[in-house]
Amino acid sequence: MKTILYTSIFLIYCQSFYGQEKVDFEQKAFNFYKDSIISKTSSKINFVVKVQDYSYWDSDCAKTFALKWQDTMVGGTNNLEVKNIILANDDKFKKIKQFKKGDYPRAFVIANLKKNKNQNFVIIVETYKDEAINYLFEMDIYGKIKKWCKGKWIGKN
């Protein structure tokens, strides 16, 4: 009887530990951006689907979320594999492998930053000839967007 009890407890533990779905924060942030923020945009955006791994980033939105550029220095250390954003045949975007001069407007996603257990941050950057706009998303552990901010990109790679 003890063996069955211990085996059941062990199986429940393994299922809860290993059975949890890995959340793709970058894809969830992109889907929100695509469906809610730029849904009415008429111009096509050049989009690099590979998630970018910046050494650090800084934006005026970071202050809204009490982030300092030093917080972002871990960059993509949370991402051990190369991820790609799935565009799902959306005609608002033109998939590109890398930026070329004059490919404006263009956009990319920066790898998720996990600040604490229930705080994940993803930033999407749109670049134009003379400016860069960023969208910073705060997400919970399930990838649900808690808050977001539109601001100016002030950091450099």
N, C-alpha and C positions, 0 to 999 in steps of 0.2 A: 504494500500500500504506500509506503514511504517513497519507494522508487517511482511509482506513478505520479505522486504529488510533486516530487522534485523534477521529474522529467517535464511535467506540465508547466511548472514555474519557469524552467529553463527555456522551453519553447516559446512561452509568452514573452519572456525577456528578449529572446533573439528576434522574434517578430516585431516587437516594438522598436528595437534598436536598428535592425537592418531593413525592416519593412517600410520605413518612412520614405516617402517620395522626395527626391532631391528637387528643390525649387530652382527654376531657371529665372532668377531675378531680372537678368538683362532682357530676356524675351518678354517677360510680363511688363516691364517698363516700356519697352518698344511698342508692344500692343496697345498700351494706354496712350502713348504718344501718337501713334498712328490713328487710332480710333477716336480719341477725344480732343487732342490738341491740334493736329494738322488736318483733320478730316475734311475741311473745306478749302484746303490749299489747292490752287489750280496748277501751279508750276511743278514740274517733275524734279525730285530731289535725288542727286547722286548719293548713293548710300553704300558705305563699306560694311559688308556683312560680318566681317571678322571683328569680334569684340576686342577693343584696344586695351592694352595693359600699360597705362601711363605710370611713370615713376612717381609723379604727384600731380594733383590738379587743384585748382583754386578758382572760386567763383564768388560773386557777390551773394549768391544764394547760400553758400556755405555758412555764412554768418547767421542766416535764418535758422539753420539746424545746429548751431553751435559747433560747427566743424572748423578746425584750423587746417591749414595746408599740411601741417605735420601729421595730422590724423590720416591724411590720404596717402602718405608716403609708402604705406604697405602695398598700395596699388592693387595689382591682381594676384597677390600671394594667396588669395582665397580661391583662385581658379587655377587648378593644376593642368587642365586640359584646354586646348584651343576650342573656343565656342564660336558658333556662327549664328547670327540672327536669321530667322526664317521670315522671308518677306511674303510668302503665300500669294504670289502672282498679283501683288497690289500694283496697279498702274501709276501710283503716285511716286514710285521709286524706280530708279535705274541702278541696278546692282553693278558696283565697280570693285575691283580688287585693291586698288590704291588710289590715292589722290594724284591728280595731274593738274598742272597750272590751268586755271580757267574753268575747272569743273564746279562751278557754283550754280545754285546752292548745293552744299554737300553736307552729309551728316554721318555720325558714327556714335557708337555706344562704348562707354568706358566700363571696365569690369567692376562688378559688385564690390563694395566695401562694407564689411561687417564690423560695425562699431561695438555692439554688445549683443547679448542674446536675442533681443527683439528689435534690433535696429540694423537695417541694411540700406545702403545708399547706392543708387545707380544714377549716372549722369549721361545725358544725350547731348551732344554738341552739334549745332548747325553752324557751318561757316559760310560766310559771304565774302565778297571781295574786300570789304572794309570793316567787317565786324564779325564777331562770333557770339552766338546766343546759346545758352545752355538751359537744360531742363534737369533739375535735380529732384529725384524721387526718394522719399523715405518709405520703406516697406517693412512690414512685419515678417515674422519667420515663415509665413505661408505665401509671401509674395503679394499680399494685398497692400495697395498704396494707401498710406496713412495721410501724407501731405506731399505736395510738390510745389516747386517754385520755378519761375522763368526769370532768368537773369543774364548777366554778362559774364563771359568767360574772361578771366584775368590771369589764369595760370599758363605756364609754358611747359612743354615736355623737356 
